[in-house]
Amino acid sequence: MSDVVAKWGKAVAERGFAQIPTYLLNLNRFLDKENRLSPTELLVVFQLVGSWWKTDEKPFPAMTTLANRCGVSSRQVQRAINHLVEMKLIERIT
């Protein structure tokens, strides 16, 4: 945690942080145009990562929570999730 405090400051570190693989950050440049993720889709993925604290406990934030965090409508989040499922980047658990 001391690295996080050194980089971002105590106020940010105390609010939590998420580890996002560099591969995921750079993924779009390796994909064909039709397979690239939209900015909203990337934000949804990052929000899911930020909600995933334990390996064996999958994240399940509400659509409205994701929409609020991403600054978009619930419908936009739903479309993003549908596309991510279609691309097999995430799976829907019922």
Secondary structure by P-SEA (a helix, b strand, c coil): caaaaacccaaaaaabbbbbbcccccccccccccccccaaaaaaaaaaaaacccccbbbbccaaaaaaaacccaaaaaaaaaaaaaaccccccc
